[in-house]
């Protein structure tokens, strides 16, 4: 009888230890959100990301250009290089069971100012020279129309 009590006590202690260890919940990842503004430098549809020259985020990050994933990826279609945007930076901090590095992306992206059309000189540089040494820009200019009575 004494031996049976000892086995039951031992089984109870082991079972209780197992129960308590299984009830220990894993820490959930800490997710933080920050207001963000910046200007689009480039867009990469393949990686569903954009390089953005971001303004400083007080208490989190200095102003700098860096690549951000855009979620949902369908929001990429509304963006163009040169656009100014506002968004939320979502940062998932690592925990004991997570990876060593944090994960981050942009959500709720809104265009606040669309990019201006590039100046004529920039188009000339991009398009190069046309036939007979004329720039392609010169070929696109509307003809000069003289109206009677004007010099």
Beta strands, then each sheet from edge to edge (+ up, - down):
strand 1: 30-44
strand 2: 49-54
strand 3: 64-69
strand 4: 84-93
strand 5: 103-113
sheet 1: 3+ 2- 1+ 4- 5+
end
